């Protein structure tokens, strides 16, 4: 049986999307306290070695044919860039005339080998959760020597050289990034990364929604503020470099 798992195909902006999880178990370089998948047992940058890839690929090919998907959204249990066959998988999907959107937490976009892989995709979706280095390490638990500034700068550096559509997903968390000062910081992040599209989410999954969920009113207020920041971003010169670092290695 194929180890890829799928959501029911859906329409988005007139395109049929097939969303696929390519990791049979969580494999991530972060260990977020609010991850619905629980703790990262396989934490780090080692490739995720999995069995049954050829069978999974055959099943994917059948699904692409039967659904007529326009776009495959790789949204995995952890960091999809760590899948040992990710390059081949992207090439395979595109060989069928289908576009690829890749979800990444953004950490590996500072590594040249992973940057090259992400560059193959038509769309890349990065993530932003918290706005201080202290809370970054407290709640997302990245590698010890990795800073929030580097995290932001790496996504900005990737986007500057990316020919596709870079999307940024911001998740609002009560007590961590929903106060006025944090929202101002999120506005600055948008100016630095300059995504082509902005997705604003909030924690709505149990059991985390009780502690981290924000009200409808506050959610709408922040959405308006961040959408205005996106509009202001469009007025900046294209060659402005607002990052402190972020060179791929």
Secondary structure, 3 states (H helix, E strand, C coil): CCCCEECCCEEECCEEEEEEECCCCCECCCCCCCCCCCCCCCCCCCCECCCCHHHHHHHHHHHHHHHCCCEEEECCCECHHHECCHHHHHHHHHHCCCEEEEECCCHHHHCHHHHHHHHCCCEEEEEECCCCHHHHHHHHCCCCCCCHHHHHHHHHHHHHHCCCEEEEEEEECCCCCCCHHHHHHHHHHHHHHCCCEEEEEECCCCCHHHHHCCCHHHHHHHHHHHHHHHHHHCCCCCCCCCCCCCCCC
